[in-house]
Amino acid sequence: MGYDRSSVEAVVQGYFDALYEGDADKLGAVFHSSADLRWVEKGELKILTVPDWLAWVRKRPSAKAEGKPREDFIVTIDRSDDKTAFIKVKCQLPPRYFTDYLVAMKLADGWQIVSKSYRYDLKE
């Protein structure tokens, strides 16, 4: 069964825009408050809550303000039903080039990202 991708794509576009602009309020709107970010650093799983991440975003200069190039795109959207989506995206905040795995769910207020796992390459 095919599902309408546009509503999921809109949430991801909001994520891309907010990330590039360094807008913590916009990021907070697309992420559920209980979501977290997960990555591996030196072989160890790291976990950061969304509120802690947003506080960090507020303190750093945005890629847009620094005039860094923007490139972000959806690699794939996997939908198991009309309320759950697994999204693989590529984005960059040079010198970091990310692959993000986002889980989004359609809640009472609409689609929100409920989990983010990621990795990145560091390029000079």
Solvent accessible surface area in square Angstrom, and as a share of the most:
residue,aa,sasa,rsa
1,M,201,0.90
2,G,74,0.71
3,Y,62,0.24
4,D,97,0.50
5,R,106,0.39
6,S,65,0.42
7,S,47,0.30
8,V,0,0.00
9,E,60,0.27
10,A,65,0.50
11,V,18,0.11
12,V,0,0.00
13,Q,85,0.38
14,G,24,0.23
15,Y,0,0.00
16,F,7,0.03
17,D,42,0.22
18,A,0,0.00
19,L,10,0.05
20,Y,34,0.13
21,E,54,0.24
22,G,17,0.17
23,D,44,0.23
24,A,6,0.05
25,D,101,0.53
26,K,93,0.39
27,L,0,0.00
28,G,28,0.27
29,A,70,0.54
30,V,18,0.10
31,F,2,0.01
32,H,60,0.27
33,S,83,0.54
34,S,91,0.59
35,A,4,0.03
36,D,27,0.14
37,L,3,0.02
38,R,85,0.31
39,W,46,0.16
40,V,104,0.60
41,E,78,0.35
42,K,199,0.84
43,G,73,0.71
44,E,101,0.45
45,L,97,0.48
46,K,64,0.27
47,I,91,0.46
48,L,50,0.25
49,T,65,0.38
50,V,3,0.02
51,P,77,0.48
52,D,81,0.42
53,W,11,0.04
54,L,19,0.09
55,A,44,0.34
56,W,136,0.48
57,V,1,0.00
58,R,141,0.52
59,K,168,0.71
60,R,56,0.21
61,P,86,0.54
62,S,15,0.10
63,A,6,0.05
64,K,117,0.50
65,A,87,0.67
66,E,87,0.39
67,G,62,0.60
68,K,61,0.26
69,P,87,0.55
70,R,94,0.34
71,E,100,0.45
72,D,34,0.18
73,F,98,0.41
74,I,47,0.24
75,V,67,0.39
76,T,59,0.35
77,I,19,0.09
78,D,87,0.45
79,R,40,0.15
80,S,86,0.56
81,D,56,0.29
82,D,75,0.39
83,K,111,0.47
84,T,40,0.23
85,A,1,0.01
86,F,85,0.35
87,I,1,0.00
88,K,54,0.23
89,V,0,0.00
90,K,76,0.32
91,C,9,0.05
92,Q,23,0.10
93,L,29,0.14
94,P,19,0.12
95,P,51,0.32
96,R,98,0.36
97,Y,64,0.24
98,F,27,0.11
99,T,8,0.05
100,D,1,0.00
101,Y,73,0.28
102,L,0,0.00
103,V,42,0.24
104,A,0,0.00
105,M,75,0.33
106,K,99,0.42
107,L,66,0.33
108,A,113,0.88
109,D,146,0.76
110,G,23,0.22
111,W,23,0.08
112,Q,37,0.16
113,I,0,0.00
114,V,38,0.22
115,S,31,0.20
116,K,9,0.04
117,S,42,0.27
118,Y,35,0.13
119,R,121,0.44
120,Y,79,0.30
121,D,59,0.30
122,L,107,0.53
123,K,107,0.45
124,E,209,0.94
